[in-house]
Amino acid sequence: MSAPRAYLDHNATTPLRPQARDAMLAALETLGNPSSVHAEGRAARALIEEARSEIAAGLGTKSRNVVFTSGSTEAANLILTPFLQRDQTTAEIDLLLLGAGEHPAVLAGHRFPAARAETIGLDAEGALSLDALADTLQRNKGKRILLALQAANNETGAIQPVAAAADLVHAAGGLLVCDATQAVGRLETTFAARPADALFFSSHKIGGPMGAGALAFAEDRLHIREALLRGGGQEGGRRAGTENVAAIAGFAAAFAVAKDSMEAEAERLGALRDRLEAKVAEIWPEAMFLSAKGPRLANTSAFLTPGQKAQTLLMALDVEGIALSSGSACSSGKVKASHVLAAMGLEDKAALRASLGWSSTEEHVDLFGIAFAGVAKRIRARRTAA
């Protein structure tokens, strides 16, 4: 019998929820292309529209303002364009502002020329500097501005000041797009609480299947003049291609559970995170916990281990049955210095990240503690022998 493993990498992806699996299996029994007009096509279309209504209601917008995509990366590439308009007549956007800690899908996935994109720095806790944003808006007064700002950072869990940033951007006549990928199911993520003009997120971060995501607009007037995927008229002409009916059904089922259990899960996972950090501090007293002095996600702990490379610890813990990560999980398995940490003033650093989710238990945290203690003991023994 193989030794038990503890999966502590939910910010990368979280296990499929039973409710999502059930919804997907039921949808797979539905025959028909959702664009077809016959009964089978209408049945498939009904599943998509039910999912759209579920997600729209949870975000506080209209169903017609939700566009299904293959995930957050596609959504970012679709929405971050100079041709995002508040109506059909407004001119294209002059300047894209990006938080320095944004996910690579946002930093590299926009459709602006390099000369028309600028990053805004972070403070020491990993939150967007509102002073730097205000200065940049003042310096570019008269230009049409689009700010891309995540709701919470995927590496450190730092919660970003979306509402305050939206006030500044909207006062300057600009738009704000929010990457809510790490926030949905963990923070209240409605257009009332996070007053962005558009937001997007992925299914597999909340217990749905990979390969599904949503882009939602706060109001009907917002329009993308040039679609990213062109072809048929699916998704109101904003995203061509036959929809993945089963994945969308699973996505909506996971969204409903994550939304309904959010408050209880935040309390439960916060307690587990504190338990994990207490073990780290006891075993590695020099450890530095990132974004711990500011608001952060209850499920996320990112920490530096002075004197030891994160990659070495990551691999050693994996051998011991513990799945952690170091930074973003979108770099083909590479562990490298983090642009997020660099923006926080921690140059050339890589942190270990433990992220918890709906399937996490005290046993998983305790297994981590045992494994981390053993790895630390071996490292110290080798240093003493040397």
N, C-alpha and C positions, 0 to 999 in steps of 0.2 A: 504494500500500500504506500502510495507516495505521501510525502509530508505535506501538511496543509500549507496553502499559500494565503497571503494577505494582500488583497488588491487595494492600493491606496493611491490611485491615479485617476480619480473620477473627473478631474478637470480636462483630462485628455479624452476620455470617453467613459460612460457609465453603463453598467450592465442593462440589458433589455428588461424592462419591467414586465411582469406577467400580463398586466392589462394591455400593454402594447402588443405583446406576442399574440394574445387572443384576438385583438382587433385585426392584426395582420393576417392571421390564419382565416378569419371570416372573410376578409376582403379578397383573399386569394381564391376563394370559391365564387367570386363574382366575375362572370365573364363579360367582356365588353370593353371597347375603347371609349373612354369618357367623352370623346368628341363625336361619337356616333349618335344618330337620332333615334335608333330603334330601342326597344325595351332594355336590352342588355347594356347598351351604351348609357341609357338614362340611369340604370342602377349603379353603374360605376361612377357616373357624374354625381349622383346623390351622395355617395360616400365622400367624395372630395368636398362637396359644398357643406356637408355636415361638419367636416373637419375644419373648413374655413370659418364657419360660424363659431365653432368652439374657440378657436384661437383668436378671432377678432373680438369676441366678447371678453375674453380674458385680458386682452390688451387695451380694451376700451376704444375700439374703433369699429368701422363698418366692415362687413364681410367683403365688400368689393374692393377694400383697401389692402387686402392680404394677398400676396403673390407667393405661391409655392416655388421653391428652388431646390437645388440638390444639396444645399447647406449654406453655412455662413460665408464661405469663400466665394461662391458664385454670387450670393447676395451683395457682398461688398463690391465685387467687380461690376455688378449691374448698377448699383445706386451711386457709387462714387464717380460721377461723371460731370463734366462741365455743362451737360445738357439736362441736368435736373432743374425743373422749372416749377414755380408756384402756379403758373397758368401757361397757356399756350403762347403767350406773347412776350414773356420776359426774356431778357438777353441771357446768354450763357454765363456761367459762374467764372469769375476772374481768378479766384485764389482758393485753394484747398488748404485748410489747416488741419494738422494731424497731431494728436497727442503723442509724445515721444515714446510712450510705452505701449502703443497699439500693437495688435497682433500682426504678424507678417502678411496676412490676407488683406489687411487694410493698408499697411505701409507700402506693400508692393502691388496690391490689387486694384488700385484706383486707375482711372482713365484720364488723368491730368498730365500734361507735359511737366517734366521735372522742374522747370523754371516757374511753374505756377502752383507749386506745393511747398509748404513750409511746416516744420515741426515746432510744437510748443513744449517747453520743458516741464519736468516733474519736480515736485518737492522731495525732501529726504524720505518721506513715507510712501512715495510712489504715486501721489495724486497729482493731477494736472495743476500747474501753477496758474491760478486765476489772474494774478498780477501780470504774468507774462502774456496771457491771452488778451487782457485789456490793453496792454501796450501794443500788441500786434494789431488789434482791431483799430486802435487809434492811428497807428502808422499807415494803415491801409484804408483809411476813411474814404468812402465813396466807391469802393470796389464791392462787387457781389462776392460774399464769403460763404464757404461751406466748411463747417467744422465736423470732423469725424472723431468721436470720443466714445470709448468703451464704457459700459456701466460698471464693470469691475475687471481688474486685471487678471489674466489667466495665470500668470506666474506667481504673483505675490498675494492675490486676493484683494488688493487695495480697491476700495470703492471710490469711484470717481465722482466729482461734483457736477453731475449732469445738469441738475436744475439751475445751479448758479451760472454754469457756462452757457446754458440756453438763454438765460436772461440777458447776458452780455451780447451774445451773438444775435439774438432777435432784436435787441435795441439798436444794433448796427445794421439791421435789415437783412441779416444772413439766415442761413439754414443750418440745422444740426442733425447729423445722422449718428445714431447710437448703435454700437455693437453690443447687443445684450446677450451674447452667447453664454457668458458665465453667470449672468444674473437671473435668467428665467428659472423659476422654481427655488431660488435662493434669496432673492430680494423682490419686493413689490415692483413688478415691471409692467406698469401701465403708462399710457401717455399722460395721465394725470400726475403720476409720481415721477416719471422721467420724461419731462416735456420736450422730447425730440420731435423733429418733423417726420422722421422715419426711423425704424429700428429693425434689426434682424437678429436671428438666432438659429441654432441647429438642433435637430431632433435628438442626435445621439448624446448630447450633453445632459439630457433630462430623462434618460431611460427609454427613448425611442430608438428606432433603427438608424444606422448610418445611411447617408444618401438622401436625406430630406431636410429641408429648412424652410424658413419663411422670412419674407421681407414685408413689413407692414408700414403703411403711411398713416399719419395722424388725421389727414383730411383729404377730401376728394380732389382738391385743386392741384395737388402735387402730380407731376407728370415727368416721365423720362422720355425725352425726344428720340433718343437712339437706343433701341433695345440691344442687349448683348447677344442674345441668342435669337436669331431671326429665322422664320419659317412659317409655321402655321399660326393660327390666331389664339393659341392657348393662353390661359392666364390673362385674359383681357388684352392680348397683344403685347404684353410686357415680358413674356418669357415663353418662347416657342418650344415645342417638344411634348410628346405624350406624357402626361403626368404619371408618376409612380403611385398608383392607387393604394397598394398595400402599405407602402412606406408612409404615405400621408395619413392613412387611417391609424397606423401605429403611433405616429408622431402626435396626432391629436389626443389619442388615449393617454399617452405619457404626459402630455401637457396638462390635461385635466387632473391627473393624480398629483403631479408636481405642484400645481397651483393650490390644490386643496390641502396638501400636507405641508405647505411651505413654512408656516410659523412653528409648528411642532418640530419639523425637521431642523430648522435653524437652532432651536434650543438643544436638541439632541446632539447634533453634529458639533455645535460649539463646545459642549461638554467633552465630547470625544477628542476634539482638537486640543483642548486644554490638557487633557490626560496625556496625549501624545507629546505635547511640548514639555510637560513636566518630566517625562522620561528622557527626552533629548537633553534637557538642561542638567539632569542628574548625571547622565552618562558622558556628556560632552559639555562641561561647564562653560567653555569658551564660545559656545554656539550663539549666533546672532540671529534673532527672529526678525524677518523683514515685514515692514508695514504694520507692526504690532502696536504702534503708538497712535495709529489713526484708524478710521473705520475700515474694516476688512470683512470678507466673506467668512461666515462661521465655519465653513468646511475646509478652509485652506490654511496650511502652514508652510511657509518657505523659510529656510534657514541656511546660514553659512556655517561651515565647519572650519574655522581657522586652523591652518597647519595640515589640512588634508584635502586633496582634490575631490570635488563632488563626484566626478566620473568614477573614481576608484570605489568610493562608498556605494554609488549606485549599482555597480556591477557586483560588488561583494554582497549587498543586500538581496539582489536578485537571485544569486546562488542560494541564499538562505531562505528564499521563498517570499520575499517582500518586493512588491511592485511599487516603486516610487518613480519620480521623474526629475529631470533637471531642466527647468524652463519649459518652453513650448514643445509640444509633441508633433510639430509640423516641420521637422528638419531632417527627415529620413534617418532617424535614429542617432543623429549626431548630438554630442554634448559639447557646447561651446560657450564662450563668454556671452552673457545676456545683454541685449540692447536695453532691456528694461532696467537691469541693475546699473548699467552704465549711466542711464538717464537719472538714476537716483544718487549718482556720485560714487558708485561702487564699480570702478573700472576693472575689466578683465576678471570678473567674478562669475561663478556659476553656483547656484544654490540648489540644495535638495528641496523638492516640493512634495509634501504629502497632501493629498486632496481626498476628502471623504464624500460619500454619497449614500443613496437610499439603502444599499445593501451592506454598509459598513457597520461593524459591531465592536464592542469592547474587546472581544477575542482578537480581532484583527489588530487593534492598537497594541494589545499585550504581546502578540506575536512579533510585531515590529520592535517593541521594547527589548524582548529577549534577543532577537537577531542583531539589533543595533549594539546592544551591550557586548555580544560576542565578537562582532566585527571590530568594535573599538578596542577591546582587550587584545585581540591579535595584532592590531596596528601598533599599539603601545609596546607590546612584547617585542616586535620586530625592531622598533626604534631603540629599545633598551639593549637588545642584542647587538645592534650596529654600533 
